Every structure is written in structure tokens, then in C-alpha cells.
């Protein structure tokens, strides 16, 4: 069987993998603080006996687009956005400290401060716990203040915690399958006093929906091209078999 069949098959497979990445980006165009995954194709020569005349396609994720998303004013006290560079420290599913720019915060019935995805927001001492409050405010430095429930004094603000804000080096960050940013060395980033928050604002996704749709169409056409090559190889193989039968 002609080896070009395997070349076309690998191209179709890698195109589907790239389409999966692009579809995930497109599905998260409205996700708060989402960072788009990048993808690219690379030619991989096949080495063996003789000259490397065959080249396989391979898709890879070279990194993540860490550009800032558009800011959306909500006016909600618990909605915050990073002003400039930096990240909010949250607790991942494995209990480790990870980082996000999603600032759609909420207080659970148990009093824990979480993101909209249900991740615990971290302070210097671990997950932040909020006592019953009549009003809750978050300062630019991440300080959380409240008016205690039943205090009877609308101006009696009490500091109850501070969100850990960090700004690790970009080359030490990687996005993993949970959609969150992890440090490559596995060490927790240090608090950065220069990172500031803006209240009543949310950072949207940085996915360009139009570009993602164009990429989806292009990848679909590439997949169709690969399947046509596979079909032509099959037809050529059948024609060759008939010629051999005639001989």
C-alpha cells in the first residue's frame, strides 16, 4: 500500500486535533478571564532507510495568548479585574496554588470567597473566609473590608482578608488542562504589591470570535483535502491491483 495514505491520514488526524483546540477557544469567547490556546502545524520528516522523502504533519500548542481581554463594567461589588499585569491566586482542584484573571467572585453559604468556577480565592494564609456581612468591598490592593452583619453602623468597615495578587515571570507560567496557569517550577509565586484591582469590572475572554470562525473553516477545508488524498490513494491502489491481475 502506498505510504502516501499514511501521510494523508496523519494530516487529517492532526487537523482534527487543531480543530479541537480552536473549538475550545470558540466555546470560551464569553468566559471571564479566558486565555486562548495557540496552535500551529509543523512538518516532521520521516527518517529511516534511504532519504527522508516523506514528511508528516504535526500540530502543537506553542503556548497561550496572554493578552488582556476587554474590560466590562458591571457595577457589582464582588466583580474585580486586574488593572494591568498580574493574576489572582486561587486553589486548584489538586489543592495547589494556581493563577487566574477571572474576577467574578462570590461568597458561599459557608463564607468562603470563590471565583465563578467554584475555585477558592487565596490570601497569604490560605483560602479566604468572609464573616456574615451587610456589605462587602474590595480595595485596589486586594484588601477585603466588610460591614459586619447587625453592627448597626453603616461606616464601621472591618478588614477581613486580602486577596493574594501575583505577577510571576511569563516564562515561568504554563496553562494546563484545567484552564488555569501554573508555575513551571511548581513553586508558589510571591505577592506583588504593584498588582492592582479595579472593582465593579470584569475582564472578558481574549478570544477573537471572528478569527476563530475563520480558522474553523480553514481547518475543515484542510481536513476535506486530506480525506480526498486518502480516497485518491485508495483508487490508485485499486487500479494498480487490476493492472497486476491483467499481467
HELIX and SHEET records of a PDB file:
HELIX    1   1 UNK A    4  UNK A   27  1                                  24    
HELIX    2   2 UNK A  170  UNK A  172  5                                   3    
HELIX    3   3 UNK A  209  UNK A  246  1                                  38    
SHEET    1   A 2 UNK A  40  UNK A  45  0                                        
SHEET    2   A 2 UNK A  55  UNK A  60 -1                                        
SHEET    1   B 2 UNK A  71  UNK A  73  0                                        
SHEET    2   B 2 UNK A 201  UNK A 203 -1                                        
SHEET    1   C 2 UNK A  80  UNK A  83  0                                        
SHEET    2   C 2 UNK A 196  UNK A 199 -1                                        
SHEET    1   D 4 UNK A  97  UNK A 100  0                                        
SHEET    2   D 4 UNK A  87  UNK A  91 -1                                        
SHEET    3   D 4 UNK A 120  UNK A 123 -1                                        
SHEET    4   D 4 UNK A 126  UNK A 127 -1                                        
SHEET    1   E 3 UNK A  97  UNK A 100  0                                        
SHEET    2   E 3 UNK A  87  UNK A  91 -1                                        
SHEET    3   E 3 UNK A 165  UNK A 166 -1                                        
SHEET    1   F 2 UNK A 106  UNK A 107  0                                        
SHEET    2   F 2 UNK A 113  UNK A 114 -1                                        
SHEET    1   G 3 UNK A 133  UNK A 138  0                                        
SHEET    2   G 3 UNK A 143  UNK A 148 -1                                        
SHEET    3   G 3 UNK A 157  UNK A 162 -1                                        
SHEET    1   H 2 UNK A 173  UNK A 175  0                                        
SHEET    2   H 2 UNK A 181  UNK A 183 -1                                        
END                                                                             
